[in-house]
Amino acid sequence: MTHVVKLPTAADTQEFGRRLAGVLRAGDLLLLTGPLGAGKTALTQGIGAGLRVRGDITSPTFVIARVHQPDRARGGRVALVHADAYRLGDAADPRAEIDDLDLDASVEESVTVVEWGEGMVEQLVDAHLRVRIDRRDDDTRVVELEPVGGDWAQRLAGLG
């Protein structure tokens, strides 16, 4: 069952990310896909705000992955690992490149968000959430959340 949300602005995309963070927990893997500029990082910024992690959430395209620790003083409860596999897609063996990131070392104790990771990181967990974001000509984002295994469908039902 796919959950579809239309978000008129980047700020709405961030706010939806905050709401989505409310159903996330350690061990969750989210795979974000969509064209450049669709709002993948904006959504992740909202998730980071909702999880109350430290540091600014920016696109990890050039560093590949960033770890944002929970800000315990603000009620943060779980780390956010934000990775971008965009540049790895052209590698001869992108899965080996992903393995070099050691995402499996932190996946159980953090929320892991991977932009452009479809087909490369699903094996890290038994269940994950596919998030497809499209940006229309009027800047509206259409976000499709597709649960893959686990209890994702039940958790997403709580988003409204």
C-alpha positions as CSV (number, residue, x, y, z in Angstrom):
1,M,0.0,0.0,0.0
2,T,1.5,3.3,-1.1
3,H,0.9,6.4,0.9
4,V,0.9,9.6,-1.3
5,V,1.2,13.2,0.0
6,K,1.2,16.4,-2.0
7,L,3.4,19.2,-0.5
8,P,3.1,22.7,-2.0
9,T,6.5,24.1,-0.8
10,A,9.9,23.1,0.4
11,A,8.8,24.2,3.9
12,D,5.9,21.8,3.7
13,T,8.3,19.1,2.7
14,Q,10.4,19.8,5.7
15,E,7.4,19.8,8.0
16,F,6.3,16.4,6.6
17,G,9.8,15.1,7.4
18,R,9.2,16.2,11.0
19,R,6.0,14.3,11.1
20,L,7.5,11.3,9.5
21,A,10.3,11.3,12.1
22,G,7.6,10.7,14.7
23,V,7.1,7.2,13.4
24,L,10.8,6.4,12.9
25,R,13.0,4.4,15.2
26,A,16.5,3.0,15.4
27,G,17.1,0.4,12.7
28,D,14.9,2.1,10.1
29,L,16.2,2.5,6.5
30,L,14.6,5.0,4.1
31,L,15.6,5.0,0.4
32,L,14.9,8.3,-1.2
33,T,14.6,8.6,-5.0
34,G,13.7,11.5,-7.3
35,P,15.2,13.9,-9.7
36,L,17.8,16.5,-8.7
37,G,16.1,19.3,-6.8
38,A,13.0,17.3,-6.0
39,G,13.3,17.7,-2.2
40,K,15.2,14.7,-0.9
41,T,17.5,16.8,1.3
42,A,14.6,19.0,2.4
43,L,12.7,16.0,3.5
44,T,15.8,14.7,5.4
45,Q,16.2,18.1,7.0
46,G,12.7,17.7,8.4
47,I,13.5,14.2,9.6
48,G,16.6,15.5,11.3
49,A,14.6,18.3,13.0
50,G,12.0,15.8,14.1
51,L,14.6,13.4,15.5
52,R,16.2,16.4,17.2
53,V,19.7,15.6,15.9
54,R,22.8,17.9,16.1
55,G,24.2,19.8,13.1
56,D,22.8,21.2,9.9
57,I,21.4,18.7,7.4
58,T,23.0,19.4,4.0
59,S,23.3,17.3,0.9
60,P,26.1,14.7,1.5
61,T,26.8,14.4,-2.2
62,F,30.5,15.2,-1.9
63,V,31.2,13.5,1.4
64,I,28.9,10.6,0.6
65,A,27.6,10.2,4.2
66,R,27.2,12.2,7.4
67,V,26.2,11.1,10.9
68,H,24.1,13.4,13.0
69,Q,24.1,12.5,16.7
70,P,20.9,13.0,18.8
71,D,20.8,16.2,20.8
72,R,19.9,14.8,24.1
73,A,19.4,18.3,25.6
74,R,16.6,18.8,23.1
75,G,15.1,15.3,23.5
76,G,16.9,13.6,20.7
77,R,16.7,9.9,20.9
78,V,18.4,8.4,17.9
79,A,21.2,9.3,15.4
80,L,20.5,10.0,11.8
81,V,22.9,8.7,9.1
82,H,22.4,10.6,5.9
83,A,24.0,9.1,2.8
84,D,24.0,10.0,-0.9
85,A,24.8,7.2,-3.3
86,Y,24.4,9.4,-6.4
87,R,28.1,9.5,-7.3
88,L,28.3,5.7,-6.6
89,G,25.9,4.9,-9.4
90,D,28.6,5.2,-12.0
91,A,31.1,3.0,-10.0
92,A,32.0,-0.4,-11.5
93,D,30.7,-2.0,-8.3
94,P,28.4,0.4,-6.4
95,R,27.6,-2.2,-3.8
96,A,31.3,-2.5,-2.9
97,E,31.4,1.3,-2.6
98,I,28.4,1.1,-0.3
99,D,30.1,-1.6,1.7
100,D,33.1,0.7,2.2
101,L,30.8,3.2,3.9
102,D,30.1,0.7,6.7
103,L,26.4,1.6,6.8
104,D,25.7,-1.9,8.2
105,A,27.8,-0.9,11.3
106,S,25.3,1.8,12.3
107,V,22.0,0.8,10.8
108,E,20.7,-1.0,13.9
109,E,21.2,2.0,16.2
110,S,20.2,4.8,13.9
111,V,17.7,6.0,11.3
112,T,19.5,5.7,8.0
113,V,18.4,7.8,5.0
114,V,20.0,7.0,1.7
115,E,19.5,9.2,-1.3
116,W,19.8,7.5,-4.7
117,G,20.4,4.1,-2.9
118,E,17.7,2.0,-4.5
119,G,19.2,-1.3,-5.7
120,M,22.3,-0.8,-3.5
121,V,21.4,-0.8,0.2
122,E,18.2,-2.8,0.7
123,Q,20.1,-5.8,1.9
124,L,21.1,-3.9,5.1
125,V,17.7,-4.6,6.7
126,D,14.8,-6.9,6.4
127,A,12.3,-4.1,5.9
128,H,12.6,-0.5,4.6
129,L,10.7,2.4,3.3
130,R,10.9,3.6,-0.3
131,V,10.3,7.3,-0.7
132,R,9.9,8.7,-4.2
133,I,9.7,12.4,-4.6
134,D,8.7,14.2,-7.7
135,R,8.6,18.0,-8.2
136,R,6.0,19.4,-10.5
137,D,6.3,22.5,-12.6
138,D,4.5,24.5,-9.9
139,D,7.1,23.4,-7.3
140,T,4.5,21.0,-5.6
141,R,6.2,17.9,-4.4
142,V,4.4,14.6,-4.7
143,V,5.8,12.1,-2.1
144,E,5.1,8.4,-2.4
145,L,5.9,6.3,0.6
146,E,6.1,2.6,-0.2
147,P,6.5,0.2,2.7
148,V,8.6,-2.9,2.0
149,G,8.1,-5.5,4.8
150,G,7.9,-5.1,8.5
151,D,5.4,-2.9,10.2
152,W,5.8,0.1,7.9
153,A,2.2,0.1,6.7
154,Q,0.8,0.3,10.2
155,R,3.3,3.1,11.2
156,L,2.5,5.1,8.0
157,A,-1.3,4.9,8.8
158,G,-0.6,7.1,11.8
159,L,0.6,9.9,9.5
160,G,-2.9,10.6,8.4
